[in-house]
């Protein structure tokens, strides 16, 4: 229900008062103050007052424990207090303040004040949030800023492991690696890292030094494999904790870099499913139930690997369902569900991992009759939980991350645009299998529940890691293209600091991203949208935009790079309805260049990873752009972001063309 067109009514408290209920009412008041002028006055339960925020005059009462205002005491009969009368027309939705947001972001790249010292371990994340936000706004850094960003990001890489830390000389961490690699995919290009002299001159991709070749993919693969646990999960760093976000980072980074192997993801699907809670959402992890070979006194000495004797044993979840964990888990589940079966080999590698994916050991255990490696998610329960997280009109239509928590702008991505875009194909696959099985859903504990399975093609060995595509010595990013250049573009002509005043319309954005478009022969099988896209866009435009630039959690909070990025990401996928597409897959398949390296099974797996990651479509007719006027529609339109990677499609494809040796040079 869009918050500007439905009546508002405060949340009931059931006569139980606490700090939580006070915070909820305060949040509703703050949101109501911003939304009231955009509604017809008859929809406002109590009009906001022109008095100070601390005054109770004109603020929302709680009708559940005091009488609602009567016709004699409402501000509608007191027009001199500055509030709208029933005859006032609602104010238009505010436009997306592009220039103010760009100005806010560029300040985050300048030397930060001393109070930011606590963010020293988050420097990779700061750069990712800023660069992706710029990209969504169809802007980019100038040449000097680009060279600085590339050199800074590469300096975060640990030379021993290949992983990235949050800053120079910090321990490699999967989440920092995710941020650094995605930032490099957004701002960089083929070639080595620019040196100090190049940075001083502001030269990088235009001289063939985009930094991608500086990523040590061989070492990174071995490091990721060393973090894998017996149940298929991953530690966030050496001697660190298991976290479902680590699994998401591994799948995302390995897919983008072309180092995703069956051995790397083996057992991961069941771990993801074990994180689903009684609510239906997903938590950070689950209680492991490891058992060891009876004869093994030392795993390292015997070469025997811990295992789970009963994969179906009950594994209690660690923590409550949370939007951030749920998005990471479900995105991982969707990515795995679109890959071939990963084999029946041991979940863990040998005690001494192979020095390269090409030489990693293949499965040597006896094949089972198992036809699926994907976990069994309770999809109806997941849908029920996910759809409960969007706020009601008095909350502006924003999203909360957990049950009974406050709405927050960042969850417009984790629980809104991002989550529902990856949930839709999962629901579609569930419905297809349920229909083909001819049975009703009985829940995860029922015997007749059809599961979302990986395709079983028997692939058991590991793909060979080919060299990255060669870049020309002197080139610009526009000179490096893929065979599908007509539909994919990596052009970045908008200078730093300039507002993208002529942002692409929905149809132009689809063409510019390289997403496939629906053809006459493809049937739209997408289920009905499960959340209110208009309401989410209204929350971001009305409540989350800070007056001086940047986006925020909610009214009263300060803007920051984190909330700016995830508000814009949520806005992007609330505008654009993306879905997997066989037509796009066929188009990409026709352009695929088989390098001939490795076994046929390895090359087949590698091709499937590439195709499954990029086979998405956007139909401009499904776009919904909330704007105060037709003239502001183009201004408000953002670039579509990839629902699995959270970088824009041109950047994802250009990066994967490089890592999968699909690039050609003019």
Buried (B, 14 or more C-beta within 10 A) or exposed (E): BBBBBBEBBBBEBEEEEEEEBEEBBBBBBBBBBBBBBBBBBEBBBBBBBEEEEEEEEBBBBBBEEEEBBEEEEBBBEBEEEEBBEEEEEBBEBBBBBBBBBBBBBBBBBEEBEEEEEEBEBBBBBBBBBBBBBBBBBBBBBBBBBBBBBBBBBBBBBBEEBBBBBBBEEBBBBBBBBBBBBBBBBBBBBBBBBBEEEBBEEBBBBBBBBBBBBBBBBBBBBBBBBBBBBBBBBBBBBEEBEBBBBBBBBBBBBBBBBBBBBBBBBBBBBBBBBBBBBEBBBBBBBBEBBEEBEEEBEEBEEEEBBBBBEEBEEEBEBBBBBBBBBBBBBBBBBBBBBBBBBBBBBBBBBEEEBBEBBBEBBBBEEEEEEEEBBBBBBBBBBBBEBBBEBBBBBBBBBBBBBBEEBBBBBBBBBBBBBBBBBBBBBBBBBBBEBBEEEEBEBEEBEEEEBBBBBBBBEEBBBBBBBBEBBBBEEEBBBBBBBBBBBEBBBBEBEBEBBBBBEEBBBBBBBBBBBBBBBBEEEBEEEBBEBBBBBBBBBBBBBBBBBBEEBBBBBBBBBEBBBBBBBBBBBBBBBBBBBBBBBBBBBBBBEEEBBEBEBBBEBBBBBBBBBBBBBBBBBBBBEBBBBBBBEEEBBBBBBBBBBBBBBBBBBBBBBBBBBBBBBBBEEE
